[in-house]
Amino acid sequence: VQVVESGGGAVQSGGSLRLSCAASGDTDSTYCLGWFRQAPGKEREVVATFDRAGETTVADSVKGRFAVNRDNSKNTLYLRMNNLAPEDTAMYYCASSERQFIFSSGTYKLLCPETYTYWGQGTQVTVSS
């Protein structure tokens, strides 16, 4: 599986960017797609996820500003980022994964894991004040 991000760059506070992630691989290995970011000196955090069935998650820190979309026909994940702030400065990574059996609510369910398997090289987003 190959994961390739694009669309990063440098913008001023309040600006917008759209990131794209192209994932090559079979249906199972690209069932879960997600955006993650890591700022200097900080741990990596999940930004948004979108599985093949349409289930999405968006981090509270970006809700209302970022939107995630997916085109299953192209195995491509998008992240539209509006009203960017300096604290959004980070390396943004796209990742892909198969679902895993995870114990949830008293039973095992096939879900997207917290740790994804296949990672891209990342694309830098820099927001200046």
ChimeraX commands (.cxc) that place a marker at each C-alpha (Angstrom):
marker #1 position 0.00,0.00,0.00 radius 0.5
marker #1 position 1.27,3.43,-0.91 radius 0.5
marker #1 position -0.03,6.61,0.64 radius 0.5
marker #1 position 0.86,9.96,-0.90 radius 0.5
marker #1 position -0.16,13.34,0.51 radius 0.5
marker #1 position -0.21,16.66,-1.29 radius 0.5
marker #1 position -1.50,20.18,-0.83 radius 0.5
marker #1 position 0.43,21.51,2.13 radius 0.5
marker #1 position 1.99,24.94,2.19 radius 0.5
marker #1 position 2.39,28.20,4.04 radius 0.5
marker #1 position -0.57,30.47,4.68 radius 0.5
marker #1 position -1.45,33.34,6.94 radius 0.5
marker #1 position -3.77,33.03,9.87 radius 0.5
marker #1 position -7.36,32.78,8.69 radius 0.5
marker #1 position -6.37,31.22,5.39 radius 0.5
marker #1 position -7.39,27.91,3.88 radius 0.5
marker #1 position -5.72,24.85,2.43 radius 0.5
marker #1 position -6.93,21.59,0.97 radius 0.5
marker #1 position -4.92,18.45,1.49 radius 0.5
marker #1 position -5.26,15.36,-0.68 radius 0.5
marker #1 position -4.25,11.80,0.03 radius 0.5
marker #1 position -4.06,9.11,-2.62 radius 0.5
marker #1 position -3.94,5.57,-1.29 radius 0.5
marker #1 position -3.15,2.65,-3.53 radius 0.5
marker #1 position -4.07,-0.79,-2.33 radius 0.5
marker #1 position -6.89,-3.25,-2.06 radius 0.5
marker #1 position -10.27,-2.53,-0.53 radius 0.5
marker #1 position -9.38,-4.06,2.81 radius 0.5
marker #1 position -6.09,-2.22,3.32 radius 0.5
marker #1 position -7.63,1.13,2.45 radius 0.5
marker #1 position -10.89,0.65,4.33 radius 0.5
marker #1 position -9.78,3.12,6.99 radius 0.5
marker #1 position -8.20,6.41,5.91 radius 0.5
marker #1 position -7.20,9.16,8.26 radius 0.5
marker #1 position -5.39,12.46,8.67 radius 0.5
marker #1 position -2.97,12.89,11.52 radius 0.5
marker #1 position -0.64,15.72,12.44 radius 0.5
marker #1 position 2.45,16.25,14.50 radius 0.5
marker #1 position 3.76,19.62,15.59 radius 0.5
marker #1 position 7.38,20.10,16.70 radius 0.5
marker #1 position 7.86,18.81,20.21 radius 0.5
marker #1 position 4.37,17.36,20.40 radius 0.5
marker #1 position 2.89,13.91,20.01 radius 0.5
marker #1 position 1.10,12.92,16.87 radius 0.5
marker #1 position -2.65,13.42,17.05 radius 0.5
marker #1 position -5.55,12.30,14.94 radius 0.5
marker #1 position -7.26,15.06,12.97 radius 0.5
marker #1 position -9.99,13.23,11.05 radius 0.5
marker #1 position -10.85,9.77,9.81 radius 0.5
marker #1 position -13.19,8.46,7.14 radius 0.5
marker #1 position -13.87,4.79,6.54 radius 0.5
marker #1 position -15.18,3.17,3.38 radius 0.5
marker #1 position -18.68,2.87,4.83 radius 0.5
marker #1 position -18.84,6.60,5.44 radius 0.5
marker #1 position -18.17,6.73,9.17 radius 0.5
marker #1 position -16.19,9.84,10.06 radius 0.5
marker #1 position -14.49,11.33,13.09 radius 0.5
marker #1 position -13.16,14.86,13.47 radius 0.5
marker #1 position -11.02,16.08,16.36 radius 0.5
marker #1 position -12.68,18.61,18.64 radius 0.5
marker #1 position -9.79,21.02,18.09 radius 0.5
marker #1 position -10.66,21.40,14.41 radius 0.5
marker #1 position -14.44,20.89,14.36 radius 0.5
marker #1 position -16.19,23.64,12.50 radius 0.5
marker #1 position -12.98,24.60,10.66 radius 0.5
marker #1 position -11.82,21.38,9.00 radius 0.5
marker #1 position -13.88,19.05,6.82 radius 0.5
marker #1 position -12.94,15.58,5.66 radius 0.5
marker #1 position -14.19,13.93,2.49 radius 0.5
marker #1 position -13.47,10.72,0.69 radius 0.5
marker #1 position -13.82,9.51,-2.88 radius 0.5
marker #1 position -13.95,5.73,-2.73 radius 0.5
marker #1 position -13.73,5.39,-6.51 radius 0.5
marker #1 position -10.33,7.06,-6.38 radius 0.5
marker #1 position -9.25,5.84,-2.94 radius 0.5
marker #1 position -8.59,9.47,-2.12 radius 0.5
marker #1 position -9.07,11.33,1.12 radius 0.5
marker #1 position -9.35,15.11,1.34 radius 0.5
marker #1 position -9.00,17.55,4.20 radius 0.5
marker #1 position -10.38,21.02,3.71 radius 0.5
marker #1 position -8.91,23.35,6.31 radius 0.5
marker #1 position -10.50,26.76,6.82 radius 0.5
marker #1 position -9.75,29.56,9.25 radius 0.5
marker #1 position -6.29,28.18,9.89 radius 0.5
marker #1 position -4.48,29.29,13.02 radius 0.5
marker #1 position -0.79,29.18,14.01 radius 0.5
marker #1 position -1.51,26.24,16.30 radius 0.5
marker #1 position -2.48,24.21,13.22 radius 0.5
marker #1 position 1.15,24.35,12.08 radius 0.5
marker #1 position 2.35,20.77,11.82 radius 0.5
marker #1 position 3.37,17.99,9.53 radius 0.5
marker #1 position 0.18,16.40,8.29 radius 0.5
marker #1 position 0.20,12.70,7.58 radius 0.5
marker #1 position -2.29,10.51,5.81 radius 0.5
marker #1 position -2.56,6.88,6.81 radius 0.5
marker #1 position -4.43,3.78,5.74 radius 0.5
marker #1 position -5.42,0.64,7.56 radius 0.5
marker #1 position -7.47,-2.49,7.54 radius 0.5
marker #1 position -10.20,-2.86,10.11 radius 0.5
marker #1 position -9.38,-4.94,13.16 radius 0.5
marker #1 position -11.44,-6.86,15.64 radius 0.5
marker #1 position -11.69,-4.56,18.65 radius 0.5
marker #1 position -13.49,-5.26,21.90 radius 0.5
marker #1 position -16.15,-2.60,22.25 radius 0.5
marker #1 position -19.34,-2.43,24.28 radius 0.5
marker #1 position -19.03,-6.01,25.45 radius 0.5
marker #1 position -18.30,-7.64,22.12 radius 0.5
marker #1 position -15.72,-7.80,19.39 radius 0.5
marker #1 position -16.42,-5.56,16.42 radius 0.5
marker #1 position -14.62,-4.98,13.15 radius 0.5
marker #1 position -13.50,-1.37,13.53 radius 0.5
marker #1 position -10.83,1.03,12.35 radius 0.5
marker #1 position -7.93,0.88,14.82 radius 0.5
marker #1 position -6.33,3.72,16.71 radius 0.5
marker #1 position -2.95,2.93,15.16 radius 0.5
marker #1 position -2.94,2.82,11.38 radius 0.5
marker #1 position -0.71,0.56,9.35 radius 0.5
marker #1 position 0.39,2.40,6.22 radius 0.5
marker #1 position 1.71,5.95,6.34 radius 0.5
marker #1 position 2.61,8.64,3.86 radius 0.5
marker #1 position 5.67,10.88,4.06 radius 0.5
marker #1 position 3.66,13.84,5.26 radius 0.5
marker #1 position 3.00,17.33,3.97 radius 0.5
marker #1 position 3.96,20.45,5.91 radius 0.5
marker #1 position 1.37,23.05,6.86 radius 0.5
marker #1 position 2.69,26.32,8.24 radius 0.5
marker #1 position 0.37,29.06,9.45 radius 0.5
marker #1 position 1.81,32.46,10.28 radius 0.5
marker #1 position 0.11,35.03,12.48 radius 0.5
marker link #1:1,2 radius 0.2
marker link #1:2,3 radius 0.2
marker link #1:3,4 radius 0.2
marker link #1:4,5 radius 0.2
marker link #1:5,6 radius 0.2
marker link #1:6,7 radius 0.2
marker link #1:7,8 radius 0.2
marker link #1:8,9 radius 0.2
marker link #1:9,10 radius 0.2
marker link #1:10,11 radius 0.2
marker link #1:11,12 radius 0.2
marker link #1:12,13 radius 0.2
marker link #1:13,14 radius 0.2
marker link #1:14,15 radius 0.2
marker link #1:15,16 radius 0.2
marker link #1:16,17 radius 0.2
marker link #1:17,18 radius 0.2
marker link #1:18,19 radius 0.2
marker link #1:19,20 radius 0.2
marker link #1:20,21 radius 0.2
marker link #1:21,22 radius 0.2
marker link #1:22,23 radius 0.2
marker link #1:23,24 radius 0.2
marker link #1:24,25 radius 0.2
marker link #1:25,26 radius 0.2
marker link #1:26,27 radius 0.2
marker link #1:27,28 radius 0.2
marker link #1:28,29 radius 0.2
marker link #1:29,30 radius 0.2
marker link #1:30,31 radius 0.2
marker link #1:31,32 radius 0.2
marker link #1:32,33 radius 0.2
marker link #1:33,34 radius 0.2
marker link #1:34,35 radius 0.2
marker link #1:35,36 radius 0.2
marker link #1:36,37 radius 0.2
marker link #1:37,38 radius 0.2
marker link #1:38,39 radius 0.2
marker link #1:39,40 radius 0.2
marker link #1:40,41 radius 0.2
marker link #1:41,42 radius 0.2
marker link #1:42,43 radius 0.2
marker link #1:43,44 radius 0.2
marker link #1:44,45 radius 0.2
marker link #1:45,46 radius 0.2
marker link #1:46,47 radius 0.2
marker link #1:47,48 radius 0.2
marker link #1:48,49 radius 0.2
marker link #1:49,50 radius 0.2
marker link #1:50,51 radius 0.2
marker link #1:51,52 radius 0.2
marker link #1:52,53 radius 0.2
marker link #1:53,54 radius 0.2
marker link #1:54,55 radius 0.2
marker link #1:55,56 radius 0.2
marker link #1:56,57 radius 0.2
marker link #1:57,58 radius 0.2
marker link #1:58,59 radius 0.2
marker link #1:59,60 radius 0.2
marker link #1:60,61 radius 0.2
marker link #1:61,62 radius 0.2
marker link #1:62,63 radius 0.2
marker link #1:63,64 radius 0.2
marker link #1:64,65 radius 0.2
marker link #1:65,66 radius 0.2
marker link #1:66,67 radius 0.2
marker link #1:67,68 radius 0.2
marker link #1:68,69 radius 0.2
marker link #1:69,70 radius 0.2
marker link #1:70,71 radius 0.2
marker link #1:71,72 radius 0.2
marker link #1:72,73 radius 0.2
marker link #1:73,74 radius 0.2
marker link #1:74,75 radius 0.2
marker link #1:75,76 radius 0.2
marker link #1:76,77 radius 0.2
marker link #1:77,78 radius 0.2
marker link #1:78,79 radius 0.2
marker link #1:79,80 radius 0.2
marker link #1:80,81 radius 0.2
marker link #1:81,82 radius 0.2
marker link #1:82,83 radius 0.2
marker link #1:83,84 radius 0.2
marker link #1:84,85 radius 0.2
marker link #1:85,86 radius 0.2
marker link #1:86,87 radius 0.2
marker link #1:87,88 radius 0.2
marker link #1:88,89 radius 0.2
marker link #1:89,90 radius 0.2
marker link #1:90,91 radius 0.2
marker link #1:91,92 radius 0.2
marker link #1:92,93 radius 0.2
marker link #1:93,94 radius 0.2
marker link #1:94,95 radius 0.2
marker link #1:95,96 radius 0.2
marker link #1:96,97 radius 0.2
marker link #1:97,98 radius 0.2
marker link #1:98,99 radius 0.2
marker link #1:99,100 radius 0.2
marker link #1:100,101 radius 0.2
marker link #1:101,102 radius 0.2
marker link #1:102,103 radius 0.2
marker link #1:103,104 radius 0.2
marker link #1:104,105 radius 0.2
marker link #1:105,106 radius 0.2
marker link #1:106,107 radius 0.2
marker link #1:107,108 radius 0.2
marker link #1:108,109 radius 0.2
marker link #1:109,110 radius 0.2
marker link #1:110,111 radius 0.2
marker link #1:111,112 radius 0.2
marker link #1:112,113 radius 0.2
marker link #1:113,114 radius 0.2
marker link #1:114,115 radius 0.2
marker link #1:115,116 radius 0.2
marker link #1:116,117 radius 0.2
marker link #1:117,118 radius 0.2
marker link #1:118,119 radius 0.2
marker link #1:119,120 radius 0.2
marker link #1:120,121 radius 0.2
marker link #1:121,122 radius 0.2
marker link #1:122,123 radius 0.2
marker link #1:123,124 radius 0.2
marker link #1:124,125 radius 0.2
marker link #1:125,126 radius 0.2
marker link #1:126,127 radius 0.2
marker link #1:127,128 radius 0.2
marker link #1:128,129 radius 0.2
view
